[in-house]
Amino acid sequence: MNVFITRVIPESGLRLLEEAGLKIKQWTQQRNMTRDELIAECSWADALLSAGQRLDQEFLEASAHLKVIALHSVGYDNVDIETATRLKIPVGNTPGVLSGATADTAFLLMMAAARNAFYMNRKITNGEWGFFEPTANLGKELNGCTLGVFGLGKIGTEMAKRCAGAFGMKIIYHNRSRNEEAENLLDAELVSFEELLAQSDVLTVHTALTPETEGKFDYAAFKQMKPGSIFINTARGSIHNEADLIGALESKTIWGAGLDVTNPEPMHPDNRLLFMPNVAVLPHIGSATEGTRNAMARLAAENIIAVSKGEKPPFLVNPEVYKEN
């Protein structure tokens, strides 16, 4: 099999593919490929290992010969899964391995927002570390606060474990279905979306981007949150409405925010969120540790290698492709 890879990925994944006897070609330019470029490159390929590329209906229909698409991510909202399934192209992702790293990033953003950390660091670099004022630059204490988790899956559970362990935070959550394991582990309480908004001191988002979650956190939602609350999103930028978030922060409807995801990405350097004291923004680095990215590369490679052997990808997003008509 021939494998085309849309980014330079960690060596651990490449090594697995090479050891399996697969031929590899990587896109090495530091820019997104156009759809036409991607179609042209995939005309040679039997398998696509995709990182950061939008795979829409037009691309998929032009590349219907692909035997498998392996994503270098757990999220698959950038793939038209319905079209891939119709064309019988299995799509694999990389679940599980990035939960801890992403939870660490959410925890970091919570701490940074609570203590104005990014803003205060900029004051130092701008030469503004001056006169000490006991009433200036005051942050939020987190001990004993309530953490609300929107999407208490693997990543949300890891974030909740960190918050409960470090600060004794009470855990509430809103899911489509009950997470009894997390309830037993963390004494977490399932609540309605409205209760989640009203009760959370910190509200952290760990859900997939779907038609139901897109734009879920708009001004109407922020208005139901506590004036002293902090909003954290390390999932997908489209889950919150950015203009409404800016409005909620500027009107002091909520107190602060921490974002690892924005809409669009990259964020424009003049975005007002970057200059607010109690806002912390990172450039979508939730899974960016050596161990996690290597593990993701290995899982993506394993999805491709399985198909090369006539097997199902072990981490399959659309199992319907294997159902008999």
KEMARVEX-103267 format. One record per residue (C-alpha): x, y, z. Coordinates in nm, 2 decimals, padded with zeros to 4 digits. Example, Ala and Ser with C-alpha at 12.3 -4.5 7.8 and 13.67 -1.06 7.14 Angstrom:
# residues 2
- 01.23, -00.45, 00.78
- 01.37, -00.11, 00.71
END
This chain:
# residues 325
- 00.00, 00.00, 00.00
- 00.10, 00.36, -00.07
- 00.04, 00.60, 00.22
- 00.02, 00.98, 00.18
- 00.06, 01.19, 00.50
- -00.06, 01.55, 00.52
- 00.20, 01.67, 00.78
- 00.54, 01.56, 00.92
- 00.44, 01.32, 01.20
- 00.65, 01.17, 01.48
- 00.91, 00.91, 01.38
- 00.73, 00.64, 01.58
- 00.44, 00.63, 01.34
- 00.66, 00.64, 01.03
- 00.87, 00.36, 01.16
- 00.56, 00.13, 01.21
- 00.44, 00.20, 00.86
- 00.79, 00.13, 00.71
- 00.83, -00.19, 00.91
- 00.50, -00.30, 00.77
- 00.64, -00.26, 00.42
- 00.42, 00.04, 00.32
- 00.54, 00.32, 00.09
- 00.52, 00.67, 00.24
- 00.51, 01.02, 00.11
- 00.48, 01.32, 00.34
- 00.37, 01.68, 00.27
- 00.65, 01.89, 00.43
- 00.54, 02.24, 00.35
- 00.43, 02.44, 00.65
- 00.09, 02.53, 00.51
- -00.25, 02.36, 00.46
- -00.29, 02.19, 00.13
- -00.55, 02.31, -00.11
- -00.83, 02.06, -00.19
- -00.69, 02.02, -00.54
- -00.34, 01.95, -00.41
- -00.47, 01.69, -00.17
- -00.67, 01.52, -00.44
- -00.37, 01.51, -00.67
- -00.14, 01.36, -00.40
- -00.40, 01.10, -00.30
- -00.44, 00.98, -00.66
- -00.12, 00.79, -00.59
- -00.22, 00.67, -00.25
- -00.42, 00.37, -00.11
- -00.43, 00.52, 00.24
- -00.44, 00.88, 00.38
- -00.30, 00.97, 00.71
- -00.45, 01.31, 00.78
- -00.35, 01.58, 01.03
- -00.52, 01.91, 01.03
- -00.68, 01.88, 00.68
- -01.05, 01.93, 00.60
- -01.18, 01.62, 00.41
- -01.51, 01.73, 00.26
- -01.75, 01.56, 00.02
- -01.58, 01.69, -00.29
- -01.24, 01.56, -00.18
- -01.38, 01.22, -00.07
- -01.58, 01.16, -00.39
- -01.26, 01.25, -00.59
- -01.06, 01.00, -00.38
- -01.31, 00.72, -00.35
- -01.04, 00.47, -00.43
- -00.88, 00.52, -00.08
- -00.89, 00.20, 00.13
- -00.86, 00.39, 00.46
- -00.83, 00.73, 00.62
- -00.64, 00.75, 00.94
- -00.67, 01.07, 01.14
- -00.39, 01.20, 01.36
- -00.65, 01.32, 01.61
- -00.94, 01.19, 01.83
- -01.18, 01.45, 01.68
- -01.33, 01.38, 01.34
- -01.55, 01.68, 01.28
- -01.32, 01.79, 00.99
- -01.42, 01.48, 00.79
- -01.75, 01.43, 00.61
- -01.81, 01.09, 00.78
- -02.15, 01.04, 00.61
- -01.98, 01.06, 00.26
- -01.69, 00.85, 00.37
- -01.93, 00.58, 00.49
- -02.14, 00.60, 00.17
- -01.82, 00.54, -00.03
- -01.71, 00.25, 00.20
- -01.40, 00.43, 00.32
- -01.32, 00.34, 00.68
- -01.20, 00.63, 00.90
- -00.99, 00.57, 01.21
- -00.90, 00.81, 01.49
- -00.67, 00.81, 01.79
- -00.88, 00.79, 02.11
- -00.76, 00.76, 02.47
- -00.40, 00.85, 02.44
- -00.44, 01.23, 02.46
- -00.68, 01.25, 02.75
- -00.42, 01.33, 03.02
- -00.23, 01.58, 02.81
- -00.55, 01.77, 02.71
- -00.67, 01.77, 03.07
- -00.34, 01.91, 03.18
- -00.39, 02.19, 02.93
- -00.74, 02.26, 03.06
- -00.61, 02.27, 03.41
- -00.33, 02.51, 03.31
- -00.58, 02.74, 03.14
- -00.80, 02.74, 03.45
- -00.51, 02.84, 03.67
- -00.38, 03.10, 03.43
- -00.72, 03.26, 03.39
- -00.79, 03.26, 03.76
- -00.46, 03.44, 03.84
- -00.44, 03.67, 03.53
- -00.11, 03.49, 03.45
- -00.07, 03.55, 03.08
- -00.17, 03.92, 03.12
- 00.07, 03.97, 03.41
- 00.36, 03.81, 03.22
- 00.29, 04.06, 02.93
- 00.32, 04.34, 03.18
- 00.67, 04.23, 03.27
- 00.78, 04.20, 02.91
- 00.63, 04.54, 02.84
- 00.83, 04.70, 03.12
- 00.52, 04.76, 03.33
- 00.62, 04.58, 03.65
- 00.60, 04.88, 03.88
- 00.46, 05.01, 04.20
- 00.31, 04.74, 04.43
- -00.06, 04.79, 04.51
- -00.22, 04.54, 04.75
- -00.56, 04.58, 04.58
- -00.44, 04.54, 04.22
- -00.42, 04.23, 04.00
- -00.63, 04.01, 04.23
- -00.73, 03.67, 04.10
- -00.97, 03.40, 04.20
- -00.92, 03.12, 04.45
- -01.03, 02.78, 04.34
- -01.03, 02.58, 04.66
- -01.37, 02.43, 04.73
- -01.52, 02.57, 04.41
- -01.77, 02.38, 04.18
- -01.63, 02.24, 03.85
- -01.89, 02.19, 03.59
- -01.80, 01.95, 03.30
- -01.98, 01.97, 02.97
- -01.89, 01.63, 02.83
- -01.77, 01.40, 03.11
- -01.59, 01.15, 02.89
- -01.22, 01.05, 02.92
- -01.07, 01.40, 02.90
- -01.34, 01.55, 03.11
- -01.29, 01.28, 03.38
- -00.91, 01.35, 03.38
- -00.98, 01.72, 03.42
- -01.22, 01.65, 03.71
- -00.97, 01.42, 03.88
- -00.71, 01.70, 03.87
- -00.95, 01.96, 04.01
- -01.09, 01.74, 04.28
- -00.74, 01.63, 04.39
- -00.58, 01.97, 04.38
- -00.86, 02.20, 04.51
- -01.12, 01.97, 04.65
- -01.36, 02.09, 04.39
- -01.72, 01.96, 04.38
- -01.79, 01.79, 04.04
- -02.11, 01.84, 03.84
- -02.16, 01.74, 03.48
- -02.39, 01.74, 03.18
- -02.38, 01.45, 02.94
- -02.62, 01.29, 02.69
- -02.59, 00.97, 02.91
- -02.49, 00.90, 03.27
- -02.13, 00.83, 03.35
- -02.16, 00.60, 03.65
- -01.79, 00.52, 03.66
- -01.71, 00.89, 03.71
- -01.99, 00.93, 03.96
- -01.84, 00.65, 04.17
- -01.49, 00.78, 04.13
- -01.55, 01.15, 04.19
- -01.89, 01.17, 04.35
- -01.99, 01.36, 04.03
- -02.35, 01.47, 03.99
- -02.54, 01.47, 03.67
- -02.73, 01.79, 03.62
- -02.93, 01.96, 03.35
- -02.76, 02.21, 03.12
- -02.93, 02.50, 03.29
- -02.81, 02.37, 03.63
- -02.46, 02.33, 03.50
- -02.45, 02.69, 03.39
- -02.60, 02.82, 03.71
- -02.39, 02.62, 03.96
- -02.04, 02.61, 03.80
- -01.76, 02.83, 03.93
- -01.55, 02.69, 03.65
- -01.72, 02.54, 03.35
- -01.49, 02.32, 03.13
- -01.59, 02.19, 02.78
- -01.48, 01.84, 02.67
- -01.74, 01.74, 02.41
- -01.73, 01.66, 02.04
- -01.83, 01.92, 01.79
- -02.17, 01.82, 01.66
- -02.47, 02.00, 01.52
- -02.61, 01.99, 01.87
- -02.30, 02.14, 02.04
- -02.20, 02.39, 01.78
- -02.26, 02.74, 01.92
- -02.39, 02.59, 02.24
- -02.22, 02.85, 02.46
- -02.37, 03.18, 02.33
- -02.46, 03.49, 02.52
- -02.78, 03.33, 02.64
- -02.58, 03.06, 02.80
- -02.31, 03.29, 02.94
- -02.59, 03.51, 03.09
- -02.70, 03.21, 03.30
- -02.35, 03.16, 03.45
- -02.22, 03.31, 03.77
- -02.06, 03.66, 03.74
- -01.75, 03.52, 03.90
- -01.72, 03.21, 03.68
- -01.45, 03.10, 03.44
- -01.52, 02.94, 03.11
- -01.27, 02.68, 02.97
- -01.27, 02.53, 02.62
- -01.01, 02.28, 02.50
- -01.25, 02.09, 02.27
- -01.34, 02.28, 01.95
- -01.37, 02.66, 01.90
- -01.71, 02.64, 01.73
- -01.87, 02.51, 02.05
- -01.86, 02.87, 02.19
- -01.97, 03.18, 02.01
- -01.66, 03.40, 02.02
- -01.84, 03.74, 01.98
- -02.08, 03.64, 02.26
- -01.79, 03.53, 02.48
- -01.61, 03.86, 02.43
- -01.94, 04.04, 02.51
- -01.99, 03.83, 02.82
- -01.64, 03.91, 02.95
- -01.65, 04.28, 02.87
- -01.99, 04.32, 03.04
- -01.86, 04.12, 03.34
- -02.14, 03.86, 03.28
- -01.86, 03.61, 03.35
- -01.53, 03.66, 03.51
- -01.27, 03.49, 03.29
- -01.19, 03.24, 03.02
- -00.92, 02.99, 02.91
- -00.91, 02.87, 02.55
- -00.70, 02.62, 02.37
- -00.94, 02.63, 02.07
- -01.07, 02.93, 01.88
- -01.28, 03.00, 01.57
- -01.11, 03.07, 01.34
- -00.77, 02.90, 01.40
- -00.52, 03.07, 01.39
- -00.67, 03.35, 01.59
- -00.61, 03.70, 01.46
- -00.34, 03.87, 01.66
- -00.56, 04.18, 01.72
- -00.84, 03.97, 01.88
- -00.96, 04.14, 02.19
- -00.95, 03.82, 02.39
- -00.57, 03.83, 02.38
- -00.56, 04.16, 02.57
- -00.81, 04.09, 02.85
- -00.65, 04.04, 03.20
- -00.84, 03.73, 03.30
- -00.83, 03.55, 02.97
- -00.57, 03.29, 02.87
- -00.54, 03.16, 02.51
- -00.32, 02.89, 02.37
- -00.27, 02.78, 02.01
- -00.45, 02.44, 02.02
- -00.17, 02.25, 02.19
- -00.38, 02.03, 02.41
- -00.21, 01.71, 02.29
- 00.13, 01.86, 02.23
- 00.36, 01.65, 02.44
- 00.62, 01.42, 02.30
- 00.46, 01.11, 02.45
- 00.11, 01.19, 02.34
- 00.20, 01.29, 01.98
- 00.41, 00.98, 01.94
- 00.12, 00.76, 02.07
- -00.12, 00.94, 01.83
- 00.12, 00.87, 01.54
- 00.14, 00.50, 01.64
- -00.24, 00.46, 01.66
- -00.29, 00.63, 01.32
- -00.03, 00.39, 01.17
- -00.20, 00.09, 01.33
- -00.53, 00.19, 01.17
- -00.36, 00.19, 00.83
- -00.16, -00.13, 00.89
- -00.47, -00.32, 00.99
- -00.64, -00.24, 00.66
- -00.32, -00.34, 00.47
- -00.36, -00.68, 00.62
- -00.73, -00.70, 00.53
- -00.84, -00.63, 00.88
- -01.07, -00.36, 01.03
- -00.90, -00.05, 01.18
- -00.88, -00.10, 01.56
- -00.99, 00.26, 01.62
- -01.28, 00.29, 01.38
- -01.51, 00.59, 01.36
- -01.76, 00.46, 01.11
- -01.81, 00.08, 01.16
- -02.11, 00.10, 00.92
- -01.87, 00.06, 00.63
- -01.83, -00.30, 00.72
- -02.20, -00.38, 00.74
- -02.35, -00.60, 00.47
- -02.61, -00.43, 00.25
END
